[in-house]
């Protein structure tokens, strides 16, 4: 193509989408430097797509409590169509994530 232009397929798909991409992002320990870097990187990436219908719900959990993690998943379940998660992989959490994922595929 002239000037080596290549269309951004993600950008094109988001631009024509009638439904915003809503992402739930769960990270552990708000004060953890590792997760602070991830949070900052995600915010920077989102700013590059500010012209597209993308919403990100950041949720931090304290420590590694299964109940708190499940509560955050319950909160996000009907408000997102994608998840980015870090942390626990207990049987109940895996089952909950799989349950939410099935809704994304419908």
N, C-alpha and C positions, 0 to 999 in steps of 0.2 A: 504494500500500500504506500501511497505517497507520504513522505515524511515519517515513515515507519510507524504510523498510527495503528494501534490495535484496540478495538473496542473492549471495554471492561464488561465481561458478561455478568458479573455480580451486580455491578452498577446498573446495567440495563435491566436486569430482572427486578431489582429493587425499585427502579424508577417507574416501571409499569405496574408494579404491585398495588393492589387496592387495600391490602391489609399490611400494616407495619410489621416488621420483624421485631418481635419482642423477646429479648433474651434475659433469662434469669441467671445471675452469676453468684454462686455461693463460695465464699472463701472463709477460711478459719482464721481466728485471732487477728483482729484489726491492727494491732500493733506489730505484727510480725513483718520484718523488713522484706522477706521474700514475697509475701502476698501484697505488700504495699507496691512493690515493683510491678507485679502483675496488674494490679488495679490501675496504676499510672499508665502502663502500656495500653490497657484496654481503653481508658479514657482518651488517650491520644489517637488510637485507631478509630474510635467512634467519631472524633472530631474531623477526621478525614472523610467521613461519610455523612456529614451533617446535612447535606442536601437530600438525603434519602430517608425514608420512613423507618428508622431504627431506634428502638428504645431499649435501654439496658437497666435492669433492676439489680443493683448491687446489694447483696446481703452478706453481712459478716456474722459469723457465729463465734462464741467464746469457747475455746477449747475443743474438745472432741465428744461432746454429749450427744448421744443418739436422739434423745427426745427433742432437743433444740433443733437439730438438723432436720428431723421429720416435720417439726412445726414450720420451719422455713420452706420446706418443700410443699407443705399444705398451702401456705400463703401464696406461693408462686404458681401453683398448679394450674389455675384457671386464668392466669394473667400473662402467660408466656407461651411462645411456640418454639422455644429452644432453651437448652440449659447448658451452662458451663459450671461444672462443680469440682471441688477439690475437698478431700477429707475422707471421712469414714466410708467404709464399704461393708457395713453389717448386712445381714440377711434382710432385715426390715427396710433398710435404706435402699438396697438394690431392688427389692420388690416395688417400693414406692416409685423409684426412678423409672423402672420398666412400665409401671402403670401409667405414668405421665407420658412416657415415650409413645405408648400405643395411641394416645389422643392426638399426638403430633401427626401420626401416620394416617389418621382417618380423614 
